[in-house]
Structures are given as C-alpha cells and as structure tokens.
Amino acid sequence: METTKLSSKGQVIIPKHIRESHHWDTGLELQVIEFAGGILLKPNAPFEKTNLSDVAGCLQYTGPRKSDEDIQKVMKQAAKKAWRDRN
C-alpha cells in the first residue's frame, strides 16, 4: 500500500506507476466519488452516454455486406496490432 499527502491546496499526487498503469496523462478529468470507506477516483467518460437509436443514423455504409468471417478477421488483426503497439 502506498501513501501520499494532501497539500494545503487540496491536491494529491497519484504515484507515477499507478498513473502509467491506468494510462492517465496530464489534464485527465477524474470523477471524485465519495462512499463510506473513502473516495474513488474514476476517469470521466470521453463522450456522453447515448442510445444506439441516437447515433445509428450516422452509420451510413453503402458498400457490400461484410460476412461474420471478414469482421472476425479484421478484429483479430486490430487486436494483434493493439497488443504490439501497447507501449
């Protein structure tokens, strides 16, 4: 368990290895959620919550239908690339 101090301005330093493991960069907005045992810091969602019906109209694809196999192949390629590029 790590400890940190609260500054006179109410600031808390989150240890570097924790920020890096969560990919938290300078300027990230965090929600401060209070509960009985203390507080929870949680990154703000980058986008507002929406329903599929609110955004589905913007998905105007006019090409040929993709097969499930084509979609799986592309997803595997993307996952492999993300794994290689993670650092």
C-alpha positions in Angstrom: 0.0 0.0 0.0 1.3 3.4 -0.9 0.7 6.7 0.9 0.6 10.3 -0.3 -0.1 13.7 1.4 -2.8 16.2 0.9 -1.4 19.6 0.1 -2.6 22.9 1.5 -4.4 23.4 -1.8 -6.2 20.1 -1.5 -4.0 18.4 -4.2 -3.0 14.8 -4.0 -0.2 13.2 -6.0 -1.0 9.8 -7.6 2.1 7.7 -7.8 3.7 7.6 -11.3 3.5 3.8 -11.7 -0.3 3.9 -10.9 -0.9 6.7 -13.4 1.1 4.8 -16.1 -0.7 1.5 -15.4 -4.0 3.3 -16.0 -2.7 5.4 -18.9 -3.7 8.6 -17.0 -2.0 11.6 -18.6 -1.8 15.3 -17.5 -5.1 17.1 -17.8 -7.3 14.0 -17.4 -10.5 14.8 -15.6 -11.4 12.5 -12.8 -14.7 12.0 -11.0 -14.4 12.0 -7.2 -17.0 9.6 -5.8 -17.5 9.6 -2.1 -18.5 6.5 -0.2 -18.5 5.2 3.4 -14.9 3.9 3.2 -13.3 6.9 1.5 -13.2 8.2 -2.1 -12.9 6.7 -5.6 -11.2 8.5 -8.4 -12.6 7.5 -11.8 -11.8 9.0 -15.2 -14.6 10.9 -16.9 -16.1 9.2 -19.9 -14.8 10.8 -23.1 -18.3 11.0 -24.5 -21.8 11.5 -23.1 -23.9 8.4 -22.8 -26.1 7.8 -25.8 -28.6 5.2 -27.1 -27.9 3.3 -30.3 -31.0 4.8 -31.8 -29.5 8.3 -31.3 -26.3 7.5 -33.3 -27.3 4.7 -35.7 -28.4 7.1 -38.3 -24.8 8.4 -38.7 -23.6 5.0 -39.8 -24.2 5.4 -43.5 -22.4 2.4 -45.0 -23.3 1.8 -48.7 -20.8 -0.9 -49.6 -21.3 -4.6 -49.8 -22.3 -6.5 -46.7 -19.4 -7.9 -44.7 -19.5 -11.6 -43.6 -19.0 -12.6 -40.0 -15.7 -14.2 -41.0 -14.5 -10.9 -42.6 -15.4 -9.0 -39.4 -13.7 -11.6 -37.2 -10.5 -11.4 -39.3 -10.3 -7.6 -39.1 -11.0 -7.7 -35.4 -8.2 -10.2 -34.8 -5.8 -8.1 -36.9 -6.7 -5.0 -34.9 -6.3 -6.8 -31.6 -2.8 -8.1 -32.6 -1.8 -4.6 -33.7 -3.1 -3.0 -30.4 -1.1 -5.7 -28.4 2.1 -4.9 -30.3 1.7 -1.1 -30.1 0.6 -1.0 -26.4 3.9 0.5 -25.2 
